[in-house]
Amino acid sequence: MINYIFYKKPITFAILAHVSTMIMAVMLFFMPIIKESTIITNVEGFEQIIITNKTIFESEESGSILTLLFPWIITGVSLFSLLMSNTSNYNKTIKWRWRSYTWATGLIMIVFLLLSWKSGIGIFYLPTTILIIISGILRE
């Protein structure tokens, strides 16, 4: 079974995308990448600001856990759809439907990447997005 899964290149790329999402979530959990500024002194003509870097959870953003879980769920759907499209007991229409989910997850990750690029989080999910797109392209 393991040889069969790794023999199929699209499934291998989907597994790598799923694992890379977990690695990126752990990195984002511990790396302080969000800049936060605090005004200490605001006197006429003089303003003193302290800029600190915080992790996602320290910045108290409301969607921080969703930012970490959403790509993981999307890559899981992509992996599951590739596994389901490889079963031989489906007709061609149902197999095509399962394969189309991989393309949909690729598009969703592109949108997620573009929306989160400015905050600095999107760059971390660039490898994941590329791996999902490659698995969609390799899928016949």
N, C-alpha and C positions, 0 to 999 in steps of 0.2 A: 504494500500500500504506500509506504513512504517513497519507494523508488518511482512509483507511478505519479505521485504528486510532484516530485522534483524533476521528473522527466518532462512535464508540461511547463514550458517557459512562462506562459501567462500566469499560471498559478504561483510559480516561484516569485515572480515580480510582485504579485498581490500579497504574498506572505511577507516579502521584504518591506513593502509599503506599510503593512500592518505593524510589523515590528519597529520600523523606523518611527511610526507615530507614537508608539509607547516610549521609545528612547527620547524623542523630542519633548514629550509631556514631562518626563522626569527632569530633563534639562531645564525646561521652562519653570518647573516647580522650584528649582534651586538657584537659578541664575537671575540676578537682579538686572532686568533690562528696561523696566519702566521708570522713566525719569519723573520725579516729582519735585516741585519747587515750593519753598516756604519763604515768605517775606518776614524778615526779622525786624528790620528798622525801616520806617517810612517817614523820614524827616524831609522837610522842604528842600528839594534839590538833591537829596541823597536817599538811595534805596538799597538796602542790603538783602540779598537773596541767597538762600542755601539750596543747592540742587543735590538731591540724593537719588540714588537708584534703588528701586525696590523690586521684589519678586511679584508675581501675579497676585498672590494671596495677601501680601502686605499692602498692596495698593488699594485694597478694598473695592475693587471693581465688581459689579454685580454679576457679570457673566464670565467670571474667571474660570469656574469649574466647567462651564459649557465650552469655553475656548479650548480646554484640554481634552474634553471627552468627545466633542463633535467630530474631529478628524478620525479619531479611533473608531467611532461607530460607522462612519462613512467607509473607511477602509475595510471594516468587517463585513459590511454589506457587499462591497466589491469582491472580496474573497469568497464569500458565500455564494454569490451569483456565478462566479467562475467555476466553483465546485459543482454547483447544480447544473450548469450547462454542459458539463462533461459526462453526465450520466447518459447511458444509451437507451433508456426506456422511455424517453420523451420524443414526441414528434418534432419536426423542424420548426414549427411555429413557436412552440413553447421554449425550445432551445434558443431561438432568436430573442425571445422576450428576456430570458435569463441573461443573455449576452448584452442586451441593451442596457441592463442595469449597471454594468461595468462602465459603459460610456456615460451614463447619467451621473455616476459617482465621480468620474473624472471631471465632468463639467461643474459639479457642485464644489469639488475641491479647488478648481480654478477660481470660482467666484469667492470662496472663502479666502483663498490666497490673496486675491486682489483687494478684498475688503479689509483684511488684517495686515496688509503690507505696511501701511503708514505707521501703525503702532509698533512695528518691529517684530511682531510675532509671526507674520507671514513668511519671513525669510526662513524660519525654522521648518516650515512645512513645505518648502519648495522641493526637497528630495522626494517626499511622499507623493506629491502631486505628479512629479515626473514619472515615478514608478507606476502609479495608477494609469497614467496615459499610455505608458509602454505596454502594460498588461492588456489594455484595451486594443492597442494597435496589433499586438501579437495574436490576439484572440481572432481566430479565423471567421 
